[in-house]
Amino acid sequence: HAVYMEIETMRRLHEYEYAQYMHNFTLMRDDEYGKGYKLIADYLKEKEAEGSHMTPYEAMKKLINGIIDGTVKL
């Protein structure tokens, strides 16, 4: 969650080069940060493909609630 929000914030601040670097670097990681980032990024891609117009922050809240209530599997 923390890394995803860092990258999303950098994008919103128009720091695209840094955001892309962090995105690529994080996708290569095999620790909790990399795994969490991949989970969130995949979830958001899925929602976008479904036609959702949620903001990343709204989608993050929905993802967290889904993990808590068991409707989203890790």
Stockholm file with secondary structure:
# STOCKHOLM 1.0

chainA/1-74         HAVYMEIETMRRLHEYEYAQYMHNFTLMRDDEYGKGYKLIADYLKEKEAEGSHMTPYEAMKKLINGIIDGTVKL
#=GR chainA/1-74 SS CHHHHHHHHHHHTTCHHHHHHHHHHHHHCCSHHHHHHHHHHHHHHHHHHTTCCCCHHHHHHHHHHHHHHTSSCC
#=GC SS_cons        CHHHHHHHHHHHTTCHHHHHHHHHHHHHCCSHHHHHHHHHHHHHHHHHHTTCCCCHHHHHHHHHHHHHHTSSCC
//
